[in-house]
Amino acid sequence: MTTKSVALLDYGSGNLHSAHRALIRAGATVEVTADADIALAADGLVVPGVGAFAACMAGLREVRGERIIGQRLAGGRPVLGICVGMQILFERGVEFGVETEGCAEWPGVVERLSAPVLPHMGWNTVSAPSDSVLFAGMASDTRFYFVHSYAAQTWDLPPSEHFAAPKLTWAEHGVSFLAAVENGPLSATQFHPEKSGDAGAQLLRNWVNSL
């Protein structure tokens, strides 16, 4: 079987070292890059992200990352967003009263969680659909590592007779929020699979094997 190639998008915001190692362990050949041609040619593209929504979007636009994501998806080419790399896929984010436009691949807004303790930091279970590709082979009580105070808390994309229904995975911290989305070639996790031990390694293997 041919080894799958993954481009890890370097736009100045992301846990590149641990993500790079985790993707290699998942069986992919990995190149950390901001080069559009490399990012477009790879079997899969991973968009990491840490920190503030606005800062991530600014860095992404500097390397025209939103165009790279859009071009890949237009051709049905897989993309995986991680943490803030998931959040920026939505229409907008609101932090400290400041609204920032996202990539708008999905409608909706990323907002602060209403929870007694923030950030939501540590291990938590998720509720994944039975036909999930990302979570295939995992028990329902499997835990993943989260570090965030903001998340998408609703799913606003209307159903379509032309496309398969997205697979939505939810988690709880004060309120329900989207822990992962699988929507055709576009997938994303709010948690950090690269920091989630054996469970995160299995998820990344599942994604790489699906490329």
GICOR-V281713 format. One record per residue. D_FIRST is the distance of its C-alpha to the first C-alpha in Angstrom with 2 decimals. Layout:
# GICOR-V281713
d_first->D_FIRST
d_first->D_FIRST
This chain:
# GICOR-V281713
d_first->0.00
d_first->3.79
d_first->6.41
d_first->8.96
d_first->12.43
d_first->15.50
d_first->19.09
d_first->21.67
d_first->24.90
d_first->27.76
d_first->31.04
d_first->33.19
d_first->32.69
d_first->29.94
d_first->28.85
d_first->26.45
d_first->26.22
d_first->25.32
d_first->23.00
d_first->21.18
d_first->20.85
d_first->19.84
d_first->16.97
d_first->15.67
d_first->16.09
d_first->14.16
d_first->10.99
d_first->11.62
d_first->13.05
d_first->16.55
d_first->19.53
d_first->22.94
d_first->24.75
d_first->27.58
d_first->26.69
d_first->26.38
d_first->24.32
d_first->21.60
d_first->21.83
d_first->21.64
d_first->18.71
d_first->16.26
d_first->13.82
d_first->16.09
d_first->19.62
d_first->21.34
d_first->25.14
d_first->26.84
d_first->30.59
d_first->33.48
d_first->37.21
d_first->39.20
d_first->38.05
d_first->40.35
d_first->39.19
d_first->35.51
d_first->36.33
d_first->38.40
d_first->35.63
d_first->33.10
d_first->35.55
d_first->36.14
d_first->32.62
d_first->32.65
d_first->29.95
d_first->31.25
d_first->30.74
d_first->27.15
d_first->26.48
d_first->28.46
d_first->26.79
d_first->23.27
d_first->24.49
d_first->26.42
d_first->23.26
d_first->21.44
d_first->19.25
d_first->18.59
d_first->21.07
d_first->21.77
d_first->25.32
d_first->26.51
d_first->30.19
d_first->32.39
d_first->29.29
d_first->29.51
d_first->33.27
d_first->33.41
d_first->31.46
d_first->34.69
d_first->37.79
d_first->39.81
d_first->40.46
d_first->43.89
d_first->44.69
d_first->48.28
d_first->49.61
d_first->47.62
d_first->45.45
d_first->42.47
d_first->40.48
d_first->36.75
d_first->33.97
d_first->35.12
d_first->31.77
d_first->33.34
d_first->37.08
d_first->38.84
d_first->40.14
d_first->39.05
d_first->42.11
d_first->43.40
d_first->42.93
d_first->46.19
d_first->45.97
d_first->48.44
d_first->46.18
d_first->44.10
d_first->41.63
d_first->39.46
d_first->37.98
d_first->36.18
d_first->34.17
d_first->34.36
d_first->32.91
d_first->31.63
d_first->31.96
d_first->28.70
d_first->28.45
d_first->27.07
d_first->24.38
d_first->23.11
d_first->19.40
d_first->20.11
d_first->22.21
d_first->20.36
d_first->21.06
d_first->23.91
d_first->27.56
d_first->30.21
d_first->31.93
d_first->29.00
d_first->30.42
d_first->29.23
d_first->30.97
d_first->33.09
d_first->35.34
d_first->37.11
d_first->40.45
d_first->39.40
d_first->37.13
d_first->36.93
d_first->39.04
d_first->38.94
d_first->36.51
d_first->38.35
d_first->35.92
d_first->37.57
d_first->35.67
d_first->34.70
d_first->34.45
d_first->31.93
d_first->29.26
d_first->27.84
d_first->29.80
d_first->28.37
d_first->27.39
d_first->29.89
d_first->29.97
d_first->33.37
d_first->34.98
d_first->38.62
d_first->40.64
d_first->44.14
d_first->42.73
d_first->39.59
d_first->37.02
d_first->33.53
d_first->31.05
d_first->27.96
d_first->27.32
d_first->24.41
d_first->25.61
d_first->23.14
d_first->21.03
d_first->23.45
d_first->23.22
d_first->25.38
d_first->26.74
d_first->30.28
d_first->29.47
d_first->27.54
d_first->24.21
d_first->23.98
d_first->27.32
d_first->26.74
d_first->25.53
d_first->23.15
d_first->23.59
d_first->22.66
d_first->19.58
d_first->18.49
d_first->19.35
d_first->17.36
d_first->14.22
d_first->15.03
d_first->15.48
d_first->12.40
d_first->10.29
d_first->12.59
d_first->12.03
